Amino acid sequence: MLSTITRDLFDAYMVPNYAPPAVIPVRGKGSQVWDQAGKQYIDFAGGIAVTALGHCHPELVHTLQQQAEKLWHLSNVWTNEPALHLAQQLCKHTFAEKVYFANSGAEANEAAFKLARKYAHDHYGAEKHEIISFHNSFHGRTLFTVSVGGQLKYRQGFKPVPGGITHLPFNDIAALTAAISSNTCAVVLEPIQGEGGIIAADRDFLLAARSLCTRHNALLIYDEIQTGMGRTGSLFAYEHLPEACPDILTAAKALGGGFPIGAMLCRSHVAKAFNFGVHGSTYGGNPLACSVAAKALELINQPELLVGVESRHQRFIAGLTDINQTIPIFELFRGQGLLIGCVLKQQFAGKARQLLNLALEEGLMLLIAGPDVLRLAPALNIPETDIDEGLARLERAIQRFLANPDTML
Ligand SMILES: *Cc1c(COP(=O)(O)O)cnc(C)c1O
């Protein structure tokens, strides 16, 4: 495209809160991406678990183009057909009875946390405002969401931060039982901690959280921003354990298949605490985002696609296990569906980013989840040939890494 647009411009003009590699991707199709120089990459990252149907899926492109010719924006002074249709579909296919639309994951969580506070305030009084969340959890980058999130590094330097938040060890039933009280308004968790290292909540922990919340009149909030929209093989991860159904669920990332949108789903009696004028967003629920998301939901929520997530999981694990038998570098693989964590052996701890950089040179886009874990979150419809080619490139990257594990890239 524009040969005058180069990576140097990032350092010259962009706030330095990101550190992108030297190459600039310019085009994507399915699970393949090309950079400015025409080099091709296999995409095992999917943005960050966002492009669940691959890049430029023809039906999403068509839907976006159609809507772009019709209506872009009205504000929430009016409602619009795509938002109403998407809300109806989300309620039809989940436990939820009401939906609030935002533009990102953090905003969906912000709405969820505010709603939990407001609901408790309205029903039980101002004392009931404590939020319980868990170490290593990630809920977004606004001030409230970094405060609820369980990673100290994301809130350092931003004090004073919102209070009334308790962080507990994840999967620790005894700690939760001891900490929850009549002052708890919500317990917030990710069914599988994504940024925190691909760590699944135990079945018993989820059941305990559900019953403790019910007993203490606290709301159970699932942050399914990363685990939702087919990622684990069901539309949302809570469906694997319906007995531990949440009261509020947040979605974003793959919800729009790459177009920005977030949503907060909840039951009617909870929704009522957000009465007229209490919360809002200019762009939330806009026609462009909602029409694309409704199409993504329709395409993802099909038995063949969801079954395909499980078979692709098997293919990934088989291929990774094969690689690991010849060149042992991973301690174990964890996660579910197409959210896979490859945990580096102790002697390679802290080197995940180095491996990611080598993979990029080999033509493979990966993610990490903390310094010790490679994370794969590819499109849910990634072709088997792309899985195999991507794994071959990963193997080459690992060989180069083992040849010189101390090279700093
Ligand atoms: C990515 C993510 C968020 C934040 O979403 P943004 O769209 O970046 O604001 C929140 N929670 C979880 C679990 C996520 O993976």
PDBQT file of the ligand as one rigid body, heavy atoms in Angstrom, charges set to zero:
ROOT
HETATM    1  C1  LIG A 501      -9.412  -9.015  26.663  1.00  0.00    +0.000 C 
HETATM    2  C2  LIG A 501     -10.133  -9.198  27.950  1.00  0.00    +0.000 A 
HETATM    3  C3  LIG A 501     -10.759  -8.122  28.600  1.00  0.00    +0.000 A 
HETATM    4  C4  LIG A 501     -10.658  -6.704  28.091  1.00  0.00    +0.000 C 
HETATM    5  O1  LIG A 501     -11.282  -6.517  26.862  1.00  0.00    +0.000 OA
HETATM    6  P1  LIG A 501     -10.941  -5.181  26.030  1.00  0.00    +0.000 P 
HETATM    7  O2  LIG A 501     -11.806  -5.292  24.816  1.00  0.00    +0.000 OA
HETATM    8  O3  LIG A 501      -9.481  -5.177  25.748  1.00  0.00    +0.000 OA
HETATM    9  O4  LIG A 501     -11.327  -4.026  26.890  1.00  0.00    +0.000 OA
HETATM   10  C5  LIG A 501     -11.441  -8.389  29.769  1.00  0.00    +0.000 A 
HETATM   11  N1  LIG A 501     -11.526  -9.630  30.274  1.00  0.00    +0.000 NA
HETATM   12  C6  LIG A 501     -10.953 -10.695  29.671  1.00  0.00    +0.000 A 
HETATM   13  C7  LIG A 501     -11.098 -12.056  30.262  1.00  0.00    +0.000 C 
HETATM   14  C8  LIG A 501     -10.222 -10.511  28.496  1.00  0.00    +0.000 A 
HETATM   15  O5  LIG A 501      -9.622 -11.558  27.920  1.00  0.00    +0.000 OA
ENDROOT
TORSDOF 0
